[in-house]
Amino acid sequence: MSIIQTIREKGAVIIIAVIAISLIGFILMDSMSGTGKLFGGTDQSTLGVVNGEKIELFDFNQRVKEMEDQYPAGQGQRNQIMQSAWDQMVAEKLVDAQFKNLGIVFTPKEMSSIMFSNDAPQQLKQAFTNKETGQYDVQQAQQWWAQMKKNKNSEQRNAIITQVIDPMRLNSLYTKYTSMIASSVYTPKWLSKEMDEEKNSFANISYVAVPYTVVSDSLVKVTDNDIQDFLKKNEKKYHQDGGRMISYVVFSATANSADSQRILGSLKELAPQFRADSNAKFFLGRNSSATNFFDGYTSKSKIQSAFKDSIISLPDGGIYGPYLDGKDYTIAKKVSTKILPDSIKCRHILIGTVDPQTQQPTMDDSTAHHLADSIEVAIQHGANFDSLSEKYSTDQAAKKDKGVMTFDLMTIQGDGFAKEFGQFLLNDKGETKKVVKTEFGYHYIEILNKINPEPAYKIAYMSKEIAPSDATINAANTAAVKLSGTAKDVKSFNDYVAKNGLTKIDVPAVIKENDFALGGLQDARSIIKWAFEAKEGAVSDPMTIKDDFVVAVVDKRVKEGLPDVQLARAEVEPIIRNKKKSDIISKKLGTPATLEAAAQAYNVQVLQTGADSTLTFTAQIINGVGNEPKVAGAAFNKEYQTKVSPTIPGNSGVFVIKVNSISPKAPLPAAMVQQQQTTELSSQIQSALGQSFNALKKAAKIKDYRSKFF
């Protein structure tokens, strides 16, 4: 096998694997979070710039293609892959610059020590595995690399650098960088001791909880000024990037009940012709069946139909249906029945005439045919099959099991199986040994066992997709055009929607320039791209999204910075309202001397929690209380063992607590303690890596031009 072919087949796997492993929690922190000249030509247009380093469109397209080759996906997943590719390439630019600043390098000596050792990239090991020993042939790899270095501009050398050397370099540099970060993670002994005490102690408390619901929402008014003040005090948390607020109306062009009845009627008309026609394959082709004809047999257990019992009980030539099958109406015809094995065990010796990897000839046809015939004669006269297989067979995979293979019925009849080989295995003449020619060469085949013979059925499915008619599509398009043509701004858009009883989708989130999802539309890139080129209040022409027509309106162009009051109200109003309610509740509670006094003020009960040892300093959820971190923290304040706490505004209400006890937990086994310490250290290192990357990204100058292309 040639190394370039191995690289092409395995390169994408290696790139993704290396990057995913090396940069976990670091380079891909923002990954997976738009249709121009994708995968095209040699366009070197700049897609973005990171600290002066360009990300070229061609390079980006190559990265996306590699990832899509590895993870074939639909449009929604493709958009995510494109985002992931961008995040990777930005991150690589950031860390590469950091490596240079820190003097972290990858030397030729290091490269050689990796390439020519057991740590070599997997595809090199596969390409240079000694067939006799099964081990990586370092000497052969060194000779190959020496030759590659001489061909400086060859496609093969460039592929090796891009898909093997560069990931190996990045992996090595990042490992060094990670080691530096890990070495910097340090917890002082006093702090470690304090953390251990907190972690290994639990509190038992009595408490009074006054829920915010005791104060009616109507008694608390949240003004615009309240929201503005809150946003200013929490500027870092609520700072937002610029974007657009977009609403839209969907006009469905999917099939309706009339379309469904039309398709059902057409199949009913075809049913008598389908029953009478003796050539099911041609009938399906002539009548454009949505289901292709499978010219093979299927056992009952492998038939994928809820109506299979009714279908297989038909006489040969009988039909069943029409019936609803997913998005299709279908008529099933039982063409014929045979008794066939569920699977077949055989063995073979292949005399190959072509290299399966390169498709280059390896032996002329007549020589291969003569050798296969000679092997057949030799076995007939007592020659050992295993010895002949070991000496002559070119099927390396089968040789591992002395040429023995087992195939199920569906595999034998599948498109990927050599037709002539399959025909012999399923022959009904009783033949068990034969020389058979296929595209790969000549096979001497012996059928060893036909396993679990049972009835199998050849079934033809005449299917019609329940698709929208031209009338349905035109009606949806006409309705969309009317809205688009009538509405000129947000007000007239909303008026038309209300007057005509349409449903408008208001997307509450600010849409970013490179987003691809819009509300329930997972592939709305065309709408988003339009919105960023349009003025505030603009109404779009009808746009096709899957099976629908969509008309959108730009409700607002949002500037970078704090959101305006109207936009922020839905999120922050409940927070401010609860704060005001806590002030009202706390004022009424005052400074109670006992929990009973606090409980009496709002006619609630004094409760207890923590006896089960789950109330720790870092408890996320307190039994009976919920997610209340302030209460968990106060539970370890020893002052509250002798007196009740002041009021504690929480997430669900106002609390007053008294600490009954703070007790040590039962000691853990040493192995579990060690495991906890290892987990905590790993978490600290990952956190430090994340923080270092976020700092790099925050300080970087990143220019993103993707919206010009996608």
C-alpha positions as CSV (number, residue, x, y, z in Angstrom):
1,M,0.0,0.0,0.0
2,S,1.4,3.4,-0.9
3,I,1.8,5.9,2.0
4,I,-0.1,8.7,0.2
5,Q,-3.1,6.5,-0.2
6,T,-2.9,5.6,3.5
7,I,-2.7,9.2,4.4
8,R,-5.7,10.1,2.2
9,E,-7.8,7.3,3.8
10,K,-6.7,7.8,7.4
11,G,-5.6,11.4,7.5
12,A,-8.9,12.9,8.6
13,V,-9.2,10.4,11.4
14,I,-5.7,11.2,12.7
15,I,-6.2,14.9,12.5
16,I,-9.4,14.9,14.4
17,A,-8.2,12.4,16.9
18,V,-5.0,14.2,17.7
19,I,-6.6,17.6,18.0
20,A,-9.5,16.2,20.1
21,I,-7.2,14.5,22.5
22,S,-4.6,17.2,22.7
23,L,-6.8,20.2,23.0
24,I,-9.7,18.8,25.1
25,G,-11.0,21.5,27.4
26,F,-8.7,24.0,25.7
27,I,-8.8,24.4,21.9
28,L,-12.4,23.0,21.6
29,M,-13.9,24.9,24.5
30,D,-16.1,27.0,22.2
31,S,-16.6,24.3,19.6
32,M,-19.9,23.1,18.3
33,S,-21.6,26.2,19.9
34,G,-22.4,29.2,7.6
35,T,-23.1,28.7,1.6
36,G,-20.6,30.3,-0.5
37,K,-17.7,28.7,-2.3
38,L,-17.5,25.7,0.0
39,F,-14.9,23.1,-0.8
40,G,-14.2,25.1,-4.0
41,G,-11.1,25.6,-6.1
42,T,-8.1,27.4,-4.9
43,D,-9.7,30.6,-3.5
44,Q,-7.2,32.1,-1.0
45,S,-9.6,34.8,0.2
46,T,-9.2,35.7,3.9
47,L,-11.8,34.3,6.2
48,G,-10.5,35.8,9.3
49,V,-7.4,37.2,11.1
50,V,-6.1,36.3,14.5
51,N,-3.5,38.6,15.9
52,G,-2.4,39.4,12.3
53,E,-2.3,35.7,11.3
54,K,-4.7,35.0,8.4
55,I,-7.2,32.1,8.2
56,E,-7.6,31.5,4.5
57,L,-10.9,30.3,3.0
58,F,-9.2,27.4,1.2
59,D,-7.6,26.1,4.4
60,F,-10.9,26.4,6.2
61,N,-12.8,24.5,3.5
62,Q,-10.2,21.8,3.6
63,R,-10.5,21.4,7.4
64,V,-14.3,21.3,7.1
65,K,-14.1,18.7,4.4
66,E,-11.8,16.5,6.5
67,M,-14.2,16.7,9.4
68,E,-17.2,16.0,7.2
69,D,-15.4,13.0,5.6
70,Q,-15.0,11.6,9.1
71,Y,-18.5,12.5,10.4
72,P,-21.0,12.5,7.5
73,A,-23.9,14.6,8.6
74,G,-27.0,16.5,7.6
75,Q,-27.1,20.3,7.1
76,G,-27.7,21.0,10.8
77,Q,-24.7,19.0,11.8
78,R,-22.7,20.4,8.9
79,N,-23.2,23.9,10.3
80,Q,-21.9,22.8,13.6
81,I,-18.9,21.2,12.0
82,M,-18.2,24.5,10.3
83,Q,-18.3,26.3,13.6
84,S,-16.1,23.7,15.2
85,A,-13.6,24.0,12.4
86,W,-13.5,27.8,12.8
87,D,-13.0,27.5,16.6
88,Q,-10.2,25.0,16.1
89,M,-8.4,27.2,13.6
90,V,-8.7,30.3,15.8
91,A,-7.5,28.4,18.8
92,E,-4.5,26.9,16.9
93,K,-3.5,30.4,15.9
94,L,-3.8,31.6,19.5
95,V,-1.8,28.8,21.1
96,D,0.8,28.8,18.3
97,A,1.6,32.4,19.1
98,Q,1.8,31.6,22.8
99,F,4.2,28.7,22.1
100,K,6.5,31.1,20.3
101,N,6.3,33.7,23.1
102,L,7.2,31.1,25.7
103,G,10.0,29.6,23.6
104,I,8.3,26.2,23.3
105,V,9.6,24.6,20.1
106,F,9.4,21.3,18.2
107,T,12.8,20.4,17.0
108,P,13.7,18.1,14.0
109,K,15.3,15.8,16.6
110,E,12.0,15.5,18.5
111,M,10.1,14.8,15.3
112,S,12.5,12.0,14.3
113,S,12.3,10.5,17.8
114,I,8.5,10.3,17.5
115,M,8.2,9.3,13.9
116,F,10.7,6.4,14.2
117,S,9.6,4.9,17.5
118,N,6.6,3.1,18.9
119,D,4.9,6.5,19.4
120,A,4.8,7.1,15.7
121,P,1.4,8.3,14.2
122,Q,-0.8,5.3,13.5
123,Q,-1.0,5.7,9.8
124,L,2.8,5.5,9.5
125,K,2.8,2.3,11.5
126,Q,0.1,0.9,9.2
127,A,2.0,1.9,6.1
128,F,5.3,0.4,7.3
129,T,4.3,-2.7,9.2
130,N,6.5,-5.6,8.4
131,K,4.3,-8.4,7.1
132,E,6.4,-11.1,8.6
133,T,6.8,-9.7,12.1
134,G,3.7,-7.5,12.3
135,Q,5.9,-4.8,13.8
136,Y,6.6,-1.2,12.7
137,D,9.6,-1.2,10.3
138,V,11.5,1.8,11.5
139,Q,14.3,1.4,8.9
140,Q,11.8,1.3,6.0
141,A,10.0,4.4,7.4
142,Q,13.4,6.3,7.7
143,Q,14.3,5.5,4.1
144,W,10.9,6.6,2.9
145,W,11.1,9.9,4.8
146,A,14.6,10.6,3.4
147,Q,13.2,10.3,-0.1
148,M,10.2,12.5,0.8
149,K,12.5,15.3,2.0
150,K,14.1,15.4,-1.4
151,N,10.8,16.0,-3.2
152,K,10.1,19.4,-1.6
153,N,7.1,20.4,-3.7
154,S,5.5,17.0,-4.2
155,E,1.8,16.5,-3.4
156,Q,2.7,13.5,-1.3
157,R,5.2,15.4,0.9
158,N,2.7,18.3,1.4
159,A,0.0,15.8,2.4
160,I,2.4,14.2,4.9
161,I,3.3,17.5,6.5
162,T,-0.3,18.7,6.7
163,Q,-1.9,15.5,7.9
164,V,0.9,13.9,9.9
165,I,3.7,16.3,10.8
166,D,1.6,19.3,11.7
167,P,-0.7,17.4,14.1
168,M,2.3,15.7,15.6
169,R,4.0,19.0,16.1
170,L,0.9,20.6,17.7
171,N,0.4,17.6,20.0
172,S,4.0,17.8,21.2
173,L,3.9,21.6,21.8
174,Y,0.6,21.4,23.6
175,T,1.9,18.6,25.8
176,K,4.8,20.8,26.9
177,Y,2.5,23.8,27.4
178,T,0.0,21.6,29.4
179,S,2.9,20.4,31.6
180,M,3.9,24.0,32.4
181,I,0.3,24.9,33.3
182,A,0.0,21.7,35.4
183,S,3.2,22.5,37.3
184,S,1.8,25.9,38.2
185,V,-1.3,24.5,39.9
186,Y,-0.5,24.7,43.6
187,T,-2.7,24.7,46.8
188,P,-1.0,25.9,50.0
189,K,-1.1,23.3,52.9
190,W,-3.2,25.5,55.1
191,L,-5.8,25.9,52.4
192,S,-5.7,22.3,51.5
193,K,-6.3,21.4,55.1
194,E,-9.2,23.8,55.4
195,M,-10.7,22.5,52.2
196,D,-10.4,18.9,53.5
197,E,-12.1,19.8,56.7
198,E,-15.0,21.5,54.8
199,K,-15.3,18.5,52.5
200,N,-15.3,16.0,55.3
201,S,-17.7,17.7,57.6
202,F,-21.5,18.0,57.5
203,A,-23.9,20.3,59.2
204,N,-27.3,19.7,60.8
205,I,-29.5,22.8,60.9
206,S,-32.9,24.0,61.9
207,Y,-34.3,26.7,59.7
208,V,-37.3,28.8,58.7
209,A,-38.0,29.3,55.0
210,V,-40.3,32.1,53.9
211,P,-41.0,31.7,50.1
212,Y,-41.1,34.8,47.9
213,T,-44.6,33.8,46.9
214,V,-45.9,35.2,50.2
215,V,-45.6,38.6,48.7
216,S,-47.9,39.1,45.7
217,D,-46.2,40.2,42.4
218,S,-48.7,43.0,42.1
219,L,-47.2,44.6,45.3
220,V,-43.8,44.8,43.7
221,K,-43.1,47.1,40.8
222,V,-39.9,46.8,38.7
223,T,-39.2,50.0,36.9
224,D,-37.0,50.7,33.8
225,N,-34.6,52.5,36.1
226,D,-34.4,49.4,38.4
227,I,-33.4,47.3,35.4
228,Q,-30.9,49.9,34.1
229,D,-29.3,50.1,37.5
230,F,-29.1,46.4,37.8
231,L,-27.5,46.0,34.4
232,K,-24.9,48.6,35.2
233,K,-24.0,46.9,38.5
234,N,-23.6,43.6,36.6
235,E,-22.1,44.9,33.4
236,K,-19.6,42.1,32.8
237,K,-22.3,39.4,33.2
238,Y,-24.8,41.1,30.9
239,H,-22.5,42.6,28.3
240,Q,-23.6,41.3,24.9
241,D,-22.2,41.3,21.4
242,G,-24.1,43.1,18.6
243,G,-26.7,41.3,16.7
244,R,-30.3,41.3,15.4
245,M,-33.7,40.7,16.9
246,I,-35.7,38.8,14.3
247,S,-39.2,37.6,14.0
248,Y,-40.7,35.5,11.2
249,V,-43.8,33.8,9.9
250,V,-43.7,30.3,8.4
251,F,-46.0,29.3,5.4
252,S,-46.0,25.6,5.3
253,A,-45.6,23.9,1.9
254,T,-45.7,20.4,3.3
255,A,-48.2,17.9,2.0
256,N,-51.8,18.3,3.3
257,S,-54.7,15.9,3.6
258,A,-55.7,16.5,0.0
259,D,-52.2,15.6,-1.2
260,S,-52.3,12.5,0.9
261,Q,-55.6,11.4,-0.6
262,R,-54.2,12.1,-4.1
263,I,-51.2,9.9,-3.6
264,L,-53.3,7.1,-2.0
265,G,-55.7,7.2,-5.0
266,S,-52.9,7.0,-7.5
267,L,-51.5,3.8,-5.8
268,K,-55.0,2.3,-5.7
269,E,-55.2,2.7,-9.5
270,L,-51.8,1.1,-9.9
271,A,-52.6,-1.9,-7.7
272,P,-54.2,-4.2,-10.4
273,Q,-51.4,-3.4,-12.8
274,F,-48.8,-4.2,-10.2
275,R,-50.4,-7.5,-9.4
276,A,-50.6,-8.5,-13.1
277,D,-47.1,-7.4,-14.1
278,S,-44.5,-10.3,-14.1
279,N,-41.5,-8.0,-13.9
280,A,-41.6,-6.2,-10.6
281,K,-38.3,-4.5,-11.1
282,F,-39.3,-2.8,-14.3
283,F,-42.7,-1.9,-13.0
284,L,-41.2,-0.1,-10.1
285,G,-38.8,1.8,-12.4
286,R,-41.5,2.8,-14.9
287,N,-43.8,4.1,-12.1
288,S,-41.0,5.9,-10.2
289,S,-41.3,4.0,-7.0
290,A,-39.8,5.8,-3.9
291,T,-38.4,2.4,-2.8
292,N,-35.9,0.7,-5.0
293,F,-36.3,-3.0,-6.0
294,F,-34.1,-5.4,-4.0
295,D,-33.5,-8.4,-6.2
296,G,-32.8,-10.7,-3.3
297,Y,-34.5,-12.7,-0.5
298,T,-35.1,-11.6,3.1
299,S,-36.0,-13.8,6.0
300,K,-39.0,-12.8,8.1
301,S,-36.9,-11.5,11.0
302,K,-35.1,-9.1,8.7
303,I,-38.2,-7.6,7.0
304,Q,-38.6,-4.1,8.2
305,S,-42.4,-3.7,8.0
306,A,-45.2,-3.6,10.6
307,F,-47.3,-5.6,8.1
308,K,-44.8,-8.4,7.4
309,D,-47.0,-11.1,8.7
310,S,-49.8,-10.1,6.3
311,I,-47.2,-9.8,3.4
312,I,-45.5,-13.2,3.8
313,S,-48.8,-14.9,4.2
314,L,-49.7,-13.9,0.6
315,P,-49.4,-16.4,-2.3
316,D,-46.5,-15.7,-4.6
317,G,-47.6,-12.8,-6.9
318,G,-50.1,-11.5,-4.3
319,I,-50.2,-7.8,-3.2
320,Y,-50.9,-6.1,0.1
321,G,-51.9,-2.4,0.5
322,P,-51.8,0.4,0.0
323,Y,-50.7,1.1,3.5
324,L,-49.0,4.0,5.3
325,D,-45.2,3.5,5.7
326,G,-43.6,6.5,7.2
327,K,-43.8,9.3,4.7
328,D,-44.9,6.9,1.9
329,Y,-47.9,5.0,0.8
330,T,-46.8,1.5,-0.2
331,I,-48.1,-1.6,-1.9
332,A,-46.1,-4.8,-1.2
333,K,-45.9,-7.6,-3.7
334,K,-44.7,-11.0,-2.6
335,V,-42.7,-12.0,-5.7
336,S,-41.4,-15.5,-4.7
337,T,-40.4,-17.7,-1.8
338,K,-37.3,-19.8,-1.2
339,I,-35.8,-21.9,1.5
340,L,-32.4,-20.2,2.2
341,P,-29.9,-20.3,5.0
342,D,-29.7,-17.5,7.5
343,S,-25.9,-17.5,7.0
344,I,-23.3,-19.6,5.1
345,K,-19.9,-20.7,6.4
346,C,-17.3,-21.2,3.7
347,R,-13.6,-21.1,3.0
348,H,-11.7,-19.8,-0.1
349,I,-8.3,-19.3,-1.6
350,L,-8.0,-16.2,-3.7
351,I,-5.6,-15.9,-6.6
352,G,-5.8,-12.1,-7.0
353,T,-5.3,-10.4,-10.4
354,V,-5.4,-6.8,-9.0
355,D,-4.1,-5.0,-6.0
356,P,-7.3,-4.1,-4.0
357,Q,-5.8,-0.9,-2.8
358,T,-4.2,0.5,-6.0
359,Q,-6.3,-1.4,-8.6
360,Q,-3.0,-2.2,-10.4
361,P,-2.7,-5.6,-12.1
362,T,-0.7,-8.1,-10.1
363,M,-1.1,-11.3,-12.2
364,D,-2.3,-11.9,-15.7
365,D,-5.7,-13.6,-16.0
366,S,-4.7,-16.8,-17.7
367,T,-1.9,-17.5,-15.1
368,A,-4.3,-16.9,-12.2
369,H,-7.0,-19.1,-13.8
370,H,-4.5,-21.9,-14.3
371,L,-3.2,-21.6,-10.7
372,A,-6.7,-21.7,-9.3
373,D,-7.6,-24.8,-11.4
374,S,-4.4,-26.5,-10.2
375,I,-5.3,-25.8,-6.6
376,E,-8.7,-27.3,-7.1
377,V,-7.2,-30.4,-8.6
378,A,-4.6,-30.7,-5.8
379,I,-7.2,-30.5,-3.1
380,Q,-9.3,-33.1,-4.9
381,H,-6.3,-35.4,-4.7
382,G,-5.7,-34.9,-1.0
383,A,-3.6,-31.7,-0.8
384,N,-3.9,-29.8,2.5
385,F,-6.2,-26.8,2.1
386,D,-4.6,-24.8,4.9
387,S,-1.1,-25.2,3.4
388,L,-2.2,-24.1,0.0
389,S,-4.1,-21.1,1.5
390,E,-1.0,-20.0,3.4
391,K,1.2,-20.3,0.3
392,Y,-1.0,-18.9,-2.5
393,S,-4.0,-16.9,-1.2
394,T,-3.8,-13.2,-1.7
395,D,-6.7,-12.5,0.7
396,Q,-4.6,-11.4,3.7
397,A,-7.7,-10.9,6.0
398,A,-9.1,-14.3,5.3
399,K,-5.7,-16.0,5.7
400,K,-5.7,-15.2,9.4
401,D,-8.5,-17.7,9.8
402,K,-7.2,-20.1,7.2
403,G,-9.6,-18.8,4.6
404,V,-12.7,-19.5,6.7
405,M,-15.5,-16.9,6.6
406,T,-19.2,-16.7,7.5
407,F,-21.6,-14.4,5.7
408,D,-25.2,-13.7,6.5
409,L,-27.8,-13.8,3.8
410,M,-28.2,-10.0,3.4
411,T,-24.5,-9.5,3.1
412,I,-24.2,-12.2,0.4
413,Q,-26.9,-10.4,-1.6
414,G,-25.6,-6.9,-1.0
415,D,-24.1,-4.5,-3.5
416,G,-20.7,-4.7,-1.8
417,F,-20.4,-8.4,-2.2
418,A,-18.8,-10.0,-5.3
419,K,-21.8,-11.1,-7.4
420,E,-20.3,-14.3,-8.7
421,F,-19.1,-15.4,-5.3
422,G,-22.6,-14.8,-3.8
423,Q,-24.3,-16.6,-6.7
424,F,-22.2,-19.7,-6.0
425,L,-22.9,-19.6,-2.3
426,L,-26.7,-19.5,-2.9
427,N,-26.7,-21.9,-5.8
428,D,-29.6,-24.4,-5.7
429,K,-27.7,-27.1,-7.7
430,G,-26.1,-28.6,-4.7
431,E,-22.6,-27.5,-5.7
432,T,-20.2,-27.1,-2.7
433,K,-16.8,-26.7,-4.3
434,K,-15.9,-24.6,-7.3
435,V,-13.4,-22.1,-8.9
436,V,-15.2,-18.8,-9.4
437,K,-14.0,-15.7,-11.2
438,T,-14.8,-12.2,-9.7
439,E,-13.4,-8.7,-10.2
440,F,-10.7,-9.6,-7.7
441,G,-9.4,-12.7,-9.4
442,Y,-10.1,-16.4,-9.1
443,H,-11.4,-18.0,-6.0
444,Y,-11.4,-21.6,-5.1
445,I,-14.4,-21.9,-2.8
446,E,-15.7,-24.6,-0.5
447,I,-19.1,-24.3,1.2
448,L,-18.7,-25.7,4.7
449,N,-22.1,-25.2,6.3
450,K,-25.5,-23.6,5.4
451,I,-26.8,-22.4,8.7
452,N,-30.5,-22.3,9.8
453,P,-32.3,-22.8,6.5
454,E,-35.7,-21.1,6.6
455,P,-38.2,-19.4,4.3
456,A,-37.0,-16.2,2.7
457,Y,-39.1,-13.9,0.6
458,K,-38.5,-11.7,-2.4
459,I,-40.7,-8.6,-2.0
460,A,-41.2,-5.6,-4.2
461,Y,-42.4,-2.4,-2.7
462,M,-44.2,0.1,-4.9
463,S,-44.0,3.3,-2.9
464,K,-45.1,6.9,-3.4
465,E,-43.9,9.7,-1.2
466,I,-46.7,11.9,0.3
467,A,-45.4,15.0,-1.3
468,P,-47.0,18.4,-1.7
469,S,-48.7,19.1,-5.0
470,D,-47.9,22.2,-7.1
471,A,-51.1,23.7,-5.9
472,T,-50.1,23.3,-2.2
473,I,-46.7,24.8,-2.9
474,N,-48.1,27.7,-4.9
475,A,-50.7,28.5,-2.2
476,A,-48.0,28.7,0.4
477,N,-45.7,30.8,-1.8
478,T,-48.6,33.1,-2.7
479,A,-49.5,33.7,1.0
480,A,-45.8,34.4,1.7
481,V,-45.6,36.9,-1.2
482,K,-48.7,38.7,0.0
483,L,-47.2,39.3,3.5
484,S,-43.8,40.3,2.0
485,G,-45.4,42.6,-0.5
486,T,-47.8,44.3,1.9
487,A,-45.7,44.7,5.0
488,K,-43.1,47.5,4.8
489,D,-42.0,47.7,8.4
490,V,-42.4,46.1,11.8
491,K,-45.8,47.7,12.5
492,S,-47.4,46.8,9.2
493,F,-45.9,43.3,9.5
494,N,-47.5,42.8,12.9
495,D,-50.8,44.3,11.7
496,Y,-51.0,42.0,8.7
497,V,-50.2,39.0,10.9
498,A,-52.9,39.9,13.3
499,K,-55.5,40.7,10.6
500,N,-55.0,37.4,8.8
501,G,-54.7,35.1,11.8
502,L,-51.1,34.2,11.1
503,T,-48.6,32.9,13.7
504,K,-45.6,35.1,14.2
505,I,-42.5,33.5,15.9
506,D,-40.7,36.1,18.1
507,V,-37.1,34.8,18.7
508,P,-36.2,36.1,22.2
509,A,-32.4,35.8,21.8
510,V,-30.1,38.2,20.0
511,I,-29.0,36.5,16.8
512,K,-25.2,36.8,16.0
513,E,-23.8,37.4,12.6
514,N,-22.5,33.9,12.1
515,D,-25.4,32.0,13.7
516,F,-27.2,29.4,11.6
517,A,-30.2,28.6,13.8
518,L,-33.2,30.9,14.2
519,G,-35.8,29.9,16.7
520,G,-37.1,26.5,15.5
521,L,-35.4,26.9,12.1
522,Q,-32.2,24.9,12.4
523,D,-30.8,25.9,9.0
524,A,-31.8,29.6,8.7
525,R,-28.4,30.9,7.5
526,S,-30.0,32.7,4.5
527,I,-32.3,34.6,6.7
528,I,-29.6,35.6,9.2
529,K,-27.3,36.7,6.4
530,W,-30.1,38.8,4.9
531,A,-30.9,40.4,8.3
532,F,-27.4,41.6,8.8
533,E,-27.4,43.4,5.5
534,A,-30.9,44.8,6.0
535,K,-32.1,47.9,7.8
536,E,-34.0,47.9,11.1
537,G,-37.7,47.2,10.3
538,A,-37.0,45.6,6.9
539,V,-39.2,42.8,5.8
540,S,-37.7,40.0,3.7
541,D,-38.8,38.4,0.5
542,P,-40.1,34.8,1.0
543,M,-37.2,32.5,1.6
544,T,-37.3,28.7,1.2
545,I,-36.3,26.8,4.4
546,K,-36.7,23.0,3.8
547,D,-40.3,22.5,2.8
548,D,-41.6,25.9,3.9
549,F,-41.6,29.6,2.9
550,V,-40.5,32.0,5.5
551,V,-40.9,35.8,5.7
552,A,-38.8,37.5,8.3
553,V,-38.6,41.0,9.8
554,V,-35.7,42.8,11.5
555,D,-37.3,43.9,14.8
556,K,-34.1,45.6,16.1
557,R,-30.5,46.1,15.3
558,V,-28.8,45.4,18.7
559,K,-25.5,47.2,19.5
560,E,-22.7,45.7,21.4
561,G,-22.8,46.5,25.1
562,L,-25.5,46.3,27.7
563,P,-29.0,45.3,26.4
564,D,-31.8,47.8,26.5
565,V,-34.4,47.6,29.2
566,Q,-37.1,46.0,26.9
567,L,-34.7,43.3,25.8
568,A,-33.4,42.6,29.3
569,R,-36.6,42.7,31.2
570,A,-37.7,39.1,30.7
571,E,-34.4,37.8,32.2
572,V,-33.7,40.3,35.0
573,E,-37.1,41.4,36.2
574,P,-37.7,38.2,38.3
575,I,-34.3,38.7,39.9
576,I,-35.0,42.3,40.9
577,R,-38.5,41.4,42.0
578,N,-37.2,38.7,44.3
579,K,-34.7,41.1,45.7
580,K,-37.5,43.6,46.5
581,K,-39.5,40.8,48.0
582,S,-36.6,39.8,50.2
583,D,-36.4,43.3,51.5
584,I,-40.1,43.3,52.4
585,I,-39.8,39.8,54.1
586,S,-36.6,40.7,55.9
587,K,-38.1,43.9,57.2
588,K,-41.1,42.1,58.6
589,L,-38.8,39.4,60.1
590,G,-36.5,41.9,61.7
591,T,-33.8,40.4,63.9
592,P,-35.7,37.4,65.5
593,A,-34.2,36.0,68.7
594,T,-35.4,32.5,67.9
595,L,-36.5,30.5,65.0
596,E,-39.9,30.1,66.5
597,A,-40.3,33.9,66.5
598,A,-39.3,34.0,62.8
599,A,-41.7,31.2,62.0
600,Q,-44.6,33.0,63.8
601,A,-44.1,36.2,61.7
602,Y,-45.3,34.3,58.5
603,N,-47.1,31.4,60.1
604,V,-44.6,28.8,58.8
605,Q,-42.9,25.8,60.5
606,V,-39.4,25.4,61.9
607,L,-37.8,22.6,59.9
608,Q,-34.6,20.6,60.1
609,T,-32.2,19.2,57.5
610,G,-28.7,17.7,57.3
611,A,-29.0,14.8,59.6
612,D,-28.3,12.5,56.6
613,S,-24.8,14.0,56.3
614,T,-25.5,15.5,52.8
615,L,-25.4,19.1,53.9
616,T,-21.8,19.9,53.1
617,F,-20.1,23.2,52.5
618,T,-20.2,22.7,48.7
619,A,-23.6,21.0,48.6
620,Q,-25.4,21.9,45.3
621,I,-28.8,20.7,46.6
622,I,-29.9,20.7,50.2
623,N,-32.5,18.1,51.0
624,G,-35.9,19.8,51.6
625,V,-34.5,23.2,50.7
626,G,-33.2,23.1,47.1
627,N,-30.4,25.0,45.4
628,E,-29.4,27.4,48.1
629,P,-25.6,28.0,48.2
630,K,-25.9,30.9,50.7
631,V,-27.7,28.6,53.2
632,A,-25.1,25.9,52.7
633,G,-22.3,28.4,53.4
634,A,-24.1,29.8,56.5
635,A,-24.6,26.3,57.9
636,F,-20.8,26.2,58.6
637,N,-20.7,29.5,60.5
638,K,-20.0,28.5,64.1
639,E,-21.5,31.7,65.3
640,Y,-24.9,30.4,64.4
641,Q,-24.5,27.5,66.8
642,T,-25.3,29.9,69.7
643,K,-27.7,32.3,68.0
644,V,-29.9,32.4,65.0
645,S,-28.6,33.9,61.7
646,P,-29.8,37.1,60.2
647,T,-32.1,36.8,57.3
648,I,-30.5,35.1,54.3
649,P,-32.0,36.1,50.8
650,G,-31.9,32.9,48.7
651,N,-33.0,31.7,45.3
652,S,-36.5,30.6,46.4
653,G,-37.1,32.7,49.5
654,V,-35.7,34.2,52.7
655,F,-34.1,31.9,55.3
656,V,-33.2,32.1,59.0
657,I,-31.1,29.3,60.3
658,K,-29.6,27.9,63.5
659,V,-26.7,25.4,63.4
660,N,-27.4,22.4,65.5
661,S,-24.0,20.7,64.9
662,I,-21.0,20.5,62.6
663,S,-19.7,16.9,62.6
664,P,-17.0,15.0,60.8
665,K,-18.0,12.4,58.3
666,A,-16.9,8.8,58.6
667,P,-13.3,8.5,57.2
668,L,-13.1,7.3,53.6
669,P,-10.9,4.4,52.6
670,A,-7.4,5.5,51.6
671,A,-7.9,4.5,48.0
672,M,-11.0,6.6,47.7
673,V,-9.2,9.6,49.2
674,Q,-6.4,9.2,46.7
675,Q,-9.0,9.0,43.9
676,Q,-10.7,12.2,45.1
677,Q,-7.4,14.0,45.3
678,T,-6.5,12.9,41.8
679,T,-9.8,14.0,40.4
680,E,-9.6,17.4,42.1
681,L,-6.1,18.0,40.8
682,S,-7.2,17.1,37.3
683,S,-10.1,19.4,37.6
684,Q,-7.8,22.2,38.8
685,I,-5.5,21.7,35.9
686,Q,-8.4,21.7,33.4
687,S,-9.7,24.8,34.9
688,A,-6.3,26.5,34.7
689,L,-6.0,25.4,31.0
690,G,-9.4,26.8,30.3
691,Q,-8.6,30.1,32.0
692,S,-5.3,30.4,30.2
693,F,-7.1,29.9,26.8
694,N,-9.9,32.3,27.7
695,A,-7.3,34.9,28.7
696,L,-5.5,34.4,25.3
697,K,-8.8,34.8,23.4
698,K,-9.9,37.8,25.4
699,A,-6.6,39.6,24.7
700,A,-6.5,38.6,21.1
701,K,-7.5,40.7,18.1
702,I,-9.8,38.4,16.1
703,K,-11.5,39.6,12.9
704,D,-14.2,37.3,11.6
705,Y,-15.3,37.7,8.0
706,R,-17.2,34.4,7.7
707,S,-20.5,36.1,7.0
708,K,-19.1,37.4,3.7
709,F,-18.7,33.9,2.5
710,F,-21.3,31.7,4.2
